[in-house]
Amino acid sequence: MRFLTFALGGLLCTAALPALAQTTTVADAPTARRFYIGLGAYHSNYQNLGDLRYGDTGFRVPVQLTAGYQLRPRLALELGAAYCGRTSRYAYDGYFYDGSGAAVYYQYSNTYTVRTTSVSALARYTLTRQPAHRLQFDVLGGVGLVHAARYSRGTQIDRFSGSTQSAPFAVRNATNNWLLTAGLAARYRLSSRFELNFDITTNRDLTRPDFIGSAALGLRYRFGQ
């Protein structure tokens, strides 16, 4: 009879093991989605949506791509890259009056292209203590770099020397600005994999120095089981 009791107890324990294992797996499922990517619209002093002008061509609206890794349930490391580029064309002509009062004709045309890329490396710490809540709030901190490449080319025509002179020109230059970044973020979970995110940051420009602002609004997708 005692043997039967032990045998029955062993069978019950054996049957309970898969259920316990399954319970552990379900509990660990949220932390299994450690990698995520995001895509959204971006705005800053260097990539300003207000700089858009009628007639400009190119990749005019700044777009940001992010990739992150959930290091801990409330701590993530994230890389981001935002890009925009636009080309403007303009031309004008007229008369310039020299010291003697004579009218000198001139003509000027220019095509101007600027391409701006900003990259960032951030730590994202979640302030909300309940991971089950759909709305989550984060604090951000890290470093960034803004690279802007400019290319101006065109032709200037004048008669300052008495005869018509045509002078083509082409000028290239680039600037790099290093940033220290801090900010706040809000995330709203749409499903187990998708969430909306809004980031707003202030950045200390180490090159000038100066403070600039930035913001990003986009959609994020989480990988994993």
C-alpha positions in Angstrom: 0.0 0.0 0.0 2.9 2.4 0.8 4.5 1.5 -2.5 1.3 2.4 -4.3 1.2 5.7 -2.5 4.7 6.6 -3.5 4.1 5.5 -7.1 1.0 7.6 -7.3 2.8 10.6 -5.9 5.6 10.1 -8.4 3.2 10.0 -11.3 1.6 13.2 -10.1 4.9 15.0 -9.9 5.9 13.8 -13.3 2.7 15.0 -14.8 3.1 18.4 -13.1 6.6 19.0 -14.6 5.5 19.9 -18.1 2.9 22.3 -16.8 5.5 24.0 -14.6 7.9 24.2 -17.5 5.1 25.7 -19.7 4.3 28.3 -17.0 7.9 29.4 -16.8 8.1 29.7 -20.6 5.0 31.9 -20.7 6.3 34.1 -17.9 9.6 34.6 -19.7 8.0 35.3 -23.1 7.9 39.1 -22.8 11.7 39.2 -22.1 12.4 37.0 -25.1 11.5 39.9 -27.4 14.8 41.7 -26.8 15.5 43.1 -30.3 13.4 45.8 -31.9 13.5 48.2 -34.9 11.6 51.4 -35.5 10.8 53.9 -38.3 9.5 57.4 -38.0 9.5 61.1 -38.8 12.3 63.2 -37.3 12.8 66.9 -36.6 15.6 68.9 -35.2 17.4 72.2 -35.6 19.7 70.6 -38.2 16.9 68.6 -40.0 14.1 71.1 -39.8 10.7 70.4 -41.3 10.2 74.1 -41.6 13.0 74.4 -44.1 10.9 72.7 -46.8 10.3 75.1 -49.7 8.2 74.8 -52.8 10.3 73.6 -55.8 12.9 71.7 -53.7 13.6 68.2 -54.8 15.2 65.2 -53.0 14.6 63.3 -49.8 13.1 66.3 -48.1 11.3 64.9 -45.0 13.7 63.7 -42.3 13.2 60.0 -41.6 14.8 58.1 -38.6 15.6 54.4 -38.4 16.3 52.9 -35.0 17.5 49.5 -33.7 17.6 48.5 -30.1 18.3 45.7 -27.7 16.5 45.2 -24.4 19.3 44.6 -22.0 17.0 44.4 -18.9 13.2 44.6 -18.5 13.5 48.3 -17.9 16.8 49.2 -19.7 17.5 49.2 -23.5 20.4 50.3 -25.6 19.5 51.9 -28.9 21.1 53.1 -32.1 19.4 55.7 -34.4 20.1 57.3 -37.8 18.1 60.1 -39.4 18.6 61.3 -43.0 17.3 64.1 -45.3 18.5 65.8 -48.4 17.2 68.5 -50.6 18.3 70.4 -53.8 17.3 74.1 -54.5 17.7 75.9 -57.8 17.5 79.6 -58.3 18.7 82.3 -60.8 18.5 86.0 -61.1 19.9 88.8 -63.3 20.0 92.6 -63.1 22.1 95.7 -63.3 24.8 96.9 -60.9 25.8 100.5 -60.9 29.6 101.1 -60.6 31.3 104.2 -59.1 30.9 106.2 -62.3 27.1 105.5 -62.5 27.4 103.2 -65.4 25.0 100.2 -65.4 26.7 96.8 -65.5 24.7 93.7 -66.4 25.2 90.5 -64.4 23.5 87.1 -64.2 23.8 84.5 -61.6 22.5 80.9 -61.3 23.0 78.3 -58.6 22.1 74.8 -57.7 22.5 74.1 -54.0 22.3 70.6 -52.4 22.5 69.8 -48.7 22.5 66.2 -47.2 22.2 65.8 -43.5 22.7 62.6 -41.5 22.4 62.4 -37.7 23.3 59.3 -35.7 22.8 58.6 -32.0 23.7 56.0 -29.4 21.2 56.1 -26.4 20.3 54.3 -23.3 16.5 54.1 -22.6 15.3 53.5 -19.1 11.6 52.8 -18.4 10.1 54.8 -15.6 6.8 52.8 -15.6 7.1 50.0 -13.1 4.2 47.9 -14.5 5.3 46.3 -17.8 1.7 45.2 -18.5 0.5 48.8 -18.9 0.0 49.8 -22.5 1.4 53.3 -21.9 5.1 53.4 -20.9 7.4 56.4 -20.1 11.1 56.4 -20.6 14.1 58.7 -20.0 16.9 58.9 -22.6 20.6 59.7 -22.5 23.5 59.3 -24.8 25.6 60.9 -27.5 25.0 61.9 -31.1 26.7 63.2 -34.3 25.3 65.4 -37.1 27.1 65.3 -40.4 26.0 67.9 -43.1 27.5 67.9 -46.6 26.8 70.9 -48.9 27.4 71.3 -52.6 26.9 74.6 -54.5 27.5 74.9 -58.3 26.4 77.3 -60.9 27.5 80.1 -63.2 28.1 83.9 -62.8 28.0 86.1 -65.9 28.9 89.8 -65.8 30.4 92.7 -67.8 32.4 94.4 -65.1 35.6 94.4 -67.3 33.8 95.8 -70.3 33.3 92.5 -72.0 31.0 89.6 -71.1 32.7 87.2 -68.6 31.3 83.8 -67.7 32.7 82.1 -64.6 31.4 78.6 -63.5 31.9 77.7 -59.8 31.6 74.6 -57.6 32.0 74.6 -53.9 31.9 71.7 -51.5 32.1 71.7 -47.7 31.0 69.5 -44.7 30.5 70.0 -41.0 30.3 67.6 -38.0 28.6 68.4 -34.8 28.9 66.3 -31.7 26.0 66.2 -29.2 25.2 65.2 -25.7 21.6 64.0 -25.5 19.0 63.8 -22.8 15.2 63.5 -23.0 11.9 61.9 -22.4 9.8 59.4 -24.3 6.3 57.8 -24.4 5.4 54.5 -25.9 2.0 53.0 -26.4 1.7 49.2 -27.1 -0.7 48.4 -29.9 -0.1 44.6 -29.8 2.5 42.2 -28.5 4.9 43.3 -31.3 3.9 46.8 -32.4 4.0 50.1 -30.4 3.9 53.8 -31.1 6.7 55.9 -29.7 7.3 59.6 -29.3 10.7 60.9 -28.2 11.6 64.5 -27.4 15.2 65.5 -26.5 17.5 68.4 -25.8 21.0 68.2 -27.2 24.1 70.0 -26.0 26.1 70.9 -29.1 29.8 70.5 -28.2 31.0 72.2 -31.4 29.5 75.7 -31.0 28.5 75.2 -28.0 24.7 75.5 -28.0 21.5 73.7 -27.1 19.2 72.3 -29.8 16.0 70.3 -29.7 14.8 67.2 -31.5 11.7 65.0 -31.7 10.7 61.8 -33.3 7.4 60.1 -33.9 7.2 56.5 -35.3 6.3 52.9 -35.1 8.3 50.1 -33.5 8.4 46.4 -34.0 9.7 43.8 -31.6 11.3 40.5 -32.6 11.2 37.2 -30.8 8.8 34.4 -29.7 
